[in-house]
Amino acid sequence: MTLEVIARARTPIPLDVAFRVEPGELLALVGHSGSGKTTLLRTIAGLWHPETARVCVGGSTWLDTEAGVDLPAHRRRVGIVFQNYALFPHMTALGNVMAAMDTPDRAEGARLLDLVNLTGLSGRKPAQLSGGQQQRVALARALARRPQALLLDEPFSAVDRATRERLYTEIVALRAHLSMPVVLVTHDVNEAQLLADHMVVIDGGQVLRAGTTAEVMSDPDALRALGIREVAAMLPATVAEHLSDGLSRLEAATGSLYLPMIEAAPGTRLRVRIMAHEVILSRIRPEGLSAQNILQGKVARIVQGTGPGVMVHVAIGDHEILARITRRAADQLDLHPGRTVHAILKSMSVARDHIAPAR
Amino acid sequence: MDWTALILSLQLAGWTVVLLLPVSVLMGRLLAYRSFRAKGLVEALVMLPLVLPPTVFGFYLLVAFGRGSPVGDLWQGLFGHQLVFSFEGLVVASVIFNLPFAIQPAQRGFESIPPEVREAAACCGMSPLISLWKVELPLAWPGLMTAMVLTFAHTLGEFGIVLMVGGSIPGETRTIAIAIYDRVQAFDDRSAGIMSAMLVVISLFTIAATFWLSSRVGRRLS
């Protein structure tokens, strides 16, 4: 069930994009608002019709403007979570979920609501649910369609930060149950990096860069479009222990990492997003420093941007940490590939919503 | 008290509502969802009966449906009697005259449904017809309800057009509004008073019932 999308249009925005998503893979379409990413999602769903387009899922063609194929939205097996959820206000949570089934099945509806952690709320109307709960109903409804492609349109943008963190964790856990291609539209680079396997950066209706999340997130062109302050590395780590002073100790390939208390049991495998601009580099192991995390590694490469900064890739074990420092600092430290450096990171510089469970 | 006239009025209002319900759903949806070049013109045409004097409107209907007109002659050939000055003629006139009362509130009702909710219905696999039944009608219901009640109450009270197109044939075209006029002309103030009061009570009851029902629907939705 590979999803293949080609779309070209002149209006409402110039669009020329092609990408494919493998079964079970989560692809993030990332770009600023107005870049055309939502238009692409609507094209897949059959809610928008570009001048030239092809949408194929697992051998069946939903849209092919050249061949004159255009399945209406209701005949495409697509699950979509809208930005504002678009629940049916006159139906209960369970009613919403069952509305998407070919043959309504209460037991299956209840199972899906359990899956999104809404047990016991099946009788509530959307207006009686919080934003996060509505989002879960929308997700359960999308899954009830037994979709061949799951589409998520900025699904976390309307909930508060704490809810968002929980939803990230749930989505990662849910993915074990999903075998279809998943497309996530977002402008939030953190979200894309935490959740996606592959990324397509869209800028002005064009693909600026496509590839694995790690590839895209270390590409200077993509980063320029996304905003250089968004550059970050993903570091796998395991929760080791929770300390009495409110910190959690994580075990990473780079050694121990001390972060503010993480609500996860010891042994939980996580991915921690470390922002490049938060990392300080030192040639010698510093002492008498308040920062709790000092990770020793070797400079892998230094990427020169157009501005006064450089991106230093520091190899620590099998992983890389990115540090964005000024060219002046890089010269002063005489950094070049192979040099041993210490990457310094404040515990407090890792935001709670920059941590997601490992897949 | 002219019971025949009252029953005739209720029948006329009932038929008008029954015939206008599908029209208001179709037209209300069309005007709410689509934008097309002639939309402004269509909306203006629908609203025309609101501003035209019933006499003007009735005159054109007489011309269009009367003896010698294509529609009138067709009707005569099919049913053996004239369309004008008959109950059926009144129904046709009433349906046309009530278009704004039926379509406007229905249009507002359909407009109140967020476009994403309709899109979500399609993405849930609902065909346009199922989406209409399961999602749009329940959500547009307050608007449709208002449309039907306004049509019903307005038909009960319509006078000018009934007189123009129907005349005052007892049991055929003499509605209660016409009967009241007749009684006043005959200086029978008592009968006119009773019938007027009756019309006030029925109209008030109908409208009050709608408000009550639509507030229940409102509670159901929120």
Chai-1 contact restraints between the chains, C-beta under 6 A:
chainA,res_idxA,chainB,res_idxB,connection_type,confidence,min_distance_angstrom,max_distance_angstrom,comment,restraint_id
A,A45,B,C123,contact,1.0,0.0,6.0,A-B,restraint_1
A,L47,B,E119,contact,1.0,0.0,6.0,A-B,restraint_2
A,A73,B,A122,contact,1.0,0.0,6.0,A-B,restraint_3
A,A73,B,C123,contact,1.0,0.0,6.0,A-B,restraint_4
A,H74,B,A122,contact,1.0,0.0,6.0,A-B,restraint_5
A,H74,B,G125,contact,1.0,0.0,6.0,A-B,restraint_6
A,H74,B,M126,contact,1.0,0.0,6.0,A-B,restraint_7
A,H74,B,S127,contact,1.0,0.0,6.0,A-B,restraint_8
A,V78,B,C123,contact,1.0,0.0,6.0,A-B,restraint_9
A,I80,B,C123,contact,1.0,0.0,6.0,A-B,restraint_10
A,F82,B,E116,contact,1.0,0.0,6.0,A-B,restraint_11
A,A86,B,E116,contact,1.0,0.0,6.0,A-B,restraint_12
A,A86,B,V117,contact,1.0,0.0,6.0,A-B,restraint_13
A,A86,B,A120,contact,1.0,0.0,6.0,A-B,restraint_14
A,F88,B,V135,contact,1.0,0.0,6.0,A-B,restraint_15
A,P89,B,L221,contact,1.0,0.0,6.0,A-B,restraint_16
A,H90,B,P138,contact,1.0,0.0,6.0,A-B,restraint_17
A,H90,B,L221,contact,1.0,0.0,6.0,A-B,restraint_18
A,A99,B,C124,contact,1.0,0.0,6.0,A-B,restraint_19
A,A100,B,C124,contact,1.0,0.0,6.0,A-B,restraint_20
A,A127,B,S222,contact,1.0,0.0,6.0,A-B,restraint_21
A,R145,B,G125,contact,1.0,0.0,6.0,A-B,restraint_22
